[in-house]
Amino acid sequence: MANKMAAIINANVVLENGIIWDGVIIIADGKIVKAEEKTKIEIPADAEIIDAEGAYVGPGFVDIHVHGGIGENLFVDPETVAEHFLKHGETTILATPISTFPFDVMMQGVENIRRALTTTKNVKGVYMEGPYMNPEYGAGRGRLTWSLEINKENYEPLADALGDMVKVWSIAPERPGIMPFIQYVRRVNPNVVLSVGHSEATPEQVRALGPEYRPTLMTHIMNATGRTTGGGGVRGYGPDEYCLADNEMYAEMISDSLGVHVHSDLQRMIVKCKGIERVVLITDSTCAKGTPPPQYAHTPDINFTPEGAISGSKLTMDLACRNIMKHTNCGIAQAFLMASLNPARAVGMDKEIGSIEPGKNADLVFVDDKFNVKEVMVGGEICKF
């Protein structure tokens, strides 16, 4: 669509603060020019007309935490996996490695993702879930390759190879020797976001990182976390509680169809505590192929390890949006906020993506009222699948 102008008509345009019924979006050179009600906007005579046919048109989904899907990992075959998620409206994804990767596989995966920045439309960087998390938590429990002493001979080459391609480092603040690692990755990339994940850190341990290294993101809240044990019937506390109490911290949430990762009641509590504007929907999609245990045999969108433990999901963001509406009774505009602008803001990418605003990339998704995807647009061009 370079050097071309287009007008999307008959659209219910989803904005950050509401919906324009029967709206029009004007696009030029791959960027959004304006969005208005049909009666308030003049469509340029030379604009290509794209009829949304009454669909909801919102910002493309931003999935900041996705390992893989359709049987393959993003760090191994990013082109195939990226296309799968693009079909489901994910116009931006951050590739997330598996914490059980050995060092050489991790390093090769970094090169694969660097290639994917130019060979795919939607891979925009890396979310490093680990490698220095608490080995007692998560699907890789007991199999984390880097679960021993934090070693600069390993993390320095990895951080150097990632450079500014990495948007998030997820860490367990309680790990001995974590501070030199944090300081190094921040020297390599001063803009990288720190997240608490696979952790049993107390609020005191998180605060001990200091204001300069304060985590602003919680990796899949209520999953792969522990807490102190309270005595005498007193409930303990940990990183989940720290996140709920920190007004500025974003909380990632996996919203599967049956509320297995996060129970419906907890999803409602998280939205109430954090507010719609601090909840970030993620898929945490993986390529795990284990058989579910009997109690989860009916679960359609969760993956399992060979031992039957939960291992991420089979979600795409369109399904996650549908699920969060089911579990919390939020509306379409609120689901879009949690799936697009919030994640973009959480990782510092919101100047270009995440909402329908003048000057932002024309990365859009057309959906019906149940988030079934009708069309996907990247850079002002409708994707052909």
Solvent accessible surface area in square Angstrom, and as a share of the most:
residue,aa,sasa,rsa
1,M,27,0.12
2,A,79,0.61
3,N,139,0.71
4,K,127,0.54
5,M,60,0.27
6,A,0,0.00
7,A,0,0.00
8,I,0,0.00
9,I,38,0.19
10,N,58,0.30
11,A,0,0.00
12,N,25,0.13
13,V,0,0.00
14,V,1,0.00
15,L,46,0.23
16,E,73,0.33
17,N,138,0.71
18,G,25,0.24
19,I,47,0.24
20,I,22,0.11
21,W,153,0.54
22,D,59,0.31
23,G,0,0.00
24,V,1,0.00
25,I,0,0.00
26,I,6,0.03
27,I,0,0.00
28,A,21,0.16
29,D,85,0.44
30,G,11,0.11
31,K,84,0.35
32,I,4,0.02
33,V,58,0.33
34,K,93,0.39
35,A,22,0.17
36,E,65,0.29
37,E,72,0.32
38,K,104,0.44
39,T,119,0.69
40,K,136,0.58
41,I,22,0.11
42,E,157,0.70
43,I,60,0.30
44,P,40,0.25
45,A,116,0.90
46,D,119,0.62
47,A,12,0.09
48,E,90,0.41
49,I,89,0.45
50,I,22,0.11
51,D,71,0.37
52,A,9,0.07
53,E,148,0.66
54,G,42,0.41
55,A,11,0.08
56,Y,33,0.12
57,V,0,0.00
58,G,0,0.00
59,P,9,0.06
60,G,3,0.03
61,F,0,0.00
62,V,1,0.01
63,D,0,0.00
64,I,0,0.00
65,H,0,0.00
66,V,0,0.00
67,H,11,0.05
68,G,0,0.00
69,G,3,0.03
70,I,105,0.53
71,G,36,0.35
72,E,56,0.25
73,N,5,0.03
74,L,0,0.00
75,F,2,0.01
76,V,77,0.44
77,D,48,0.25
78,P,0,0.00
79,E,54,0.24
80,T,67,0.39
81,V,0,0.00
82,A,1,0.01
83,E,74,0.33
84,H,38,0.17
85,F,0,0.00
86,L,4,0.02
87,K,95,0.40
88,H,56,0.25
89,G,0,0.00
90,E,0,0.00
91,T,2,0.01
92,T,1,0.00
93,I,0,0.00
94,L,0,0.00
95,A,0,0.00
96,T,0,0.00
97,P,1,0.01
98,I,44,0.22
99,S,21,0.14
100,T,34,0.20
101,F,27,0.11
102,P,60,0.38
103,F,60,0.25
104,D,100,0.52
105,V,58,0.33
106,M,2,0.01
107,M,50,0.22
108,Q,104,0.46
109,G,2,0.02
110,V,0,0.00
111,E,86,0.39
112,N,16,0.08
113,I,0,0.00
114,R,99,0.36
115,R,104,0.38
116,A,0,0.00
117,L,67,0.33
118,T,121,0.70
119,T,74,0.43
120,T,23,0.13
121,K,100,0.43
122,N,1,0.01
123,V,2,0.01
124,K,80,0.34
125,G,0,0.00
126,V,0,0.00
127,Y,0,0.00
128,M,0,0.00
129,E,12,0.05
130,G,0,0.00
131,P,5,0.03
132,Y,3,0.01
133,M,0,0.00
134,N,13,0.07
135,P,34,0.21
136,E,90,0.40
137,Y,47,0.18
138,G,26,0.25
139,A,34,0.26
140,G,9,0.09
141,R,155,0.57
142,G,72,0.69
143,R,120,0.44
144,L,14,0.07
145,T,61,0.36
146,W,17,0.06
147,S,31,0.20
148,L,148,0.74
149,E,155,0.69
150,I,21,0.11
151,N,61,0.31
152,K,110,0.47
153,E,115,0.52
154,N,47,0.24
155,Y,12,0.05
156,E,51,0.23
157,P,51,0.32
158,L,0,0.00
159,A,2,0.01
160,D,80,0.42
161,A,26,0.20
162,L,0,0.00
163,G,17,0.16
164,D,109,0.56
165,M,9,0.04
166,V,3,0.02
167,K,52,0.22
168,V,0,0.00
169,W,2,0.01
170,S,0,0.00
171,I,0,0.00
172,A,0,0.00
173,P,11,0.07
174,E,36,0.16
175,R,21,0.08
176,P,115,0.72
177,G,46,0.44
178,I,9,0.04
179,M,55,0.25
180,P,72,0.45
181,F,1,0.00
182,I,0,0.00
183,Q,63,0.28
184,Y,35,0.13
185,V,2,0.01
186,R,50,0.18
187,R,166,0.61
188,V,48,0.28
189,N,10,0.05
190,P,98,0.62
191,N,129,0.66
192,V,2,0.01
193,V,18,0.11
194,L,1,0.01
195,S,0,0.00
196,V,1,0.00
197,G,0,0.00
198,H,17,0.07
199,S,0,0.00
200,E,70,0.32
201,A,0,0.00
202,T,24,0.14
203,P,18,0.11
204,E,92,0.41
205,Q,73,0.33
206,V,2,0.01
207,R,140,0.51
208,A,80,0.62
209,L,10,0.05
210,G,22,0.22
211,P,130,0.82
212,E,121,0.54
213,Y,30,0.11
214,R,80,0.29
215,P,0,0.00
216,T,47,0.27
217,L,0,0.00
218,M,0,0.00
219,T,0,0.00
220,H,7,0.03
221,I,0,0.00
222,M,39,0.17
223,N,25,0.13
224,A,27,0.21
225,T,30,0.18
226,G,13,0.12
227,R,101,0.37
228,T,50,0.29
229,T,133,0.78
230,G,27,0.26
231,G,57,0.55
232,G,89,0.85
233,G,84,0.81
234,V,100,0.57
235,R,152,0.55
236,G,8,0.08
237,Y,93,0.35
238,G,0,0.00
239,P,1,0.01
240,D,3,0.02
241,E,41,0.19
242,Y,21,0.08
243,C,0,0.00
244,L,34,0.17
245,A,82,0.64
246,D,21,0.11
247,N,122,0.62
248,E,97,0.43
249,M,0,0.00
250,Y,23,0.09
251,A,0,0.00
252,E,0,0.00
253,M,0,0.00
254,I,1,0.00
255,S,0,0.00
256,D,0,0.00
257,S,20,0.13
258,L,77,0.38
259,G,6,0.06
260,V,39,0.23
261,H,13,0.06
262,V,1,0.01
263,H,103,0.46
264,S,24,0.15
265,D,81,0.42
266,L,64,0.32
267,Q,0,0.00
268,R,108,0.39
269,M,71,0.31
270,I,0,0.00
271,V,23,0.13
272,K,176,0.74
273,C,67,0.40
274,K,17,0.07
275,G,20,0.19
276,I,25,0.13
277,E,88,0.39
278,R,51,0.19
279,V,0,0.00
280,V,0,0.00
281,L,0,0.00
282,I,0,0.00
283,T,0,0.00
284,D,10,0.05
285,S,3,0.02
286,T,12,0.07
287,C,32,0.19
288,A,29,0.22
289,K,161,0.68
290,G,18,0.17
291,T,108,0.63
292,P,46,0.29
293,P,27,0.17
294,P,121,0.76
295,Q,115,0.51
296,Y,57,0.22
297,A,72,0.55
298,H,131,0.58
299,T,13,0.07
300,P,86,0.54
301,D,9,0.05
302,I,2,0.01
303,N,8,0.04
304,F,4,0.02
305,T,5,0.03
306,P,118,0.74
307,E,136,0.61
308,G,16,0.15
309,A,49,0.38
310,I,54,0.28
311,S,15,0.10
312,G,9,0.09
313,S,0,0.00
314,K,113,0.48
315,L,0,0.00
316,T,4,0.02
317,M,0,0.00
318,D,9,0.04
319,L,56,0.28
320,A,0,0.00
321,C,0,0.00
322,R,86,0.31
323,N,10,0.05
324,I,0,0.00
325,M,46,0.21
326,K,128,0.54
327,H,8,0.04
328,T,21,0.12
329,N,140,0.72
330,C,14,0.08
331,G,34,0.32
332,I,20,0.10
333,A,23,0.18
334,Q,74,0.33
335,A,0,0.00
336,F,3,0.01
337,L,22,0.11
338,M,0,0.00
339,A,0,0.00
340,S,0,0.00
341,L,4,0.02
342,N,0,0.00
343,P,0,0.00
344,A,0,0.00
345,R,88,0.32
346,A,7,0.05
347,V,9,0.05
348,G,61,0.59
349,M,35,0.16
350,D,42,0.22
351,K,180,0.76
352,E,106,0.47
353,I,13,0.06
354,G,5,0.05
355,S,6,0.04
356,I,9,0.05
357,E,69,0.31
358,P,98,0.62
359,G,50,0.48
360,K,17,0.07
361,N,37,0.19
362,A,0,0.00
363,D,11,0.06
364,L,1,0.00
365,V,0,0.00
366,F,3,0.01
367,V,0,0.00
368,D,37,0.19
369,D,85,0.44
370,K,129,0.55
371,F,0,0.00
372,N,61,0.31
373,V,39,0.23
374,K,117,0.50
375,E,72,0.32
376,V,2,0.01
377,M,0,0.00
378,V,27,0.15
379,G,30,0.29
380,G,0,0.00
381,E,86,0.38
382,I,38,0.20
383,C,8,0.05
384,K,172,0.73
385,F,117,0.49
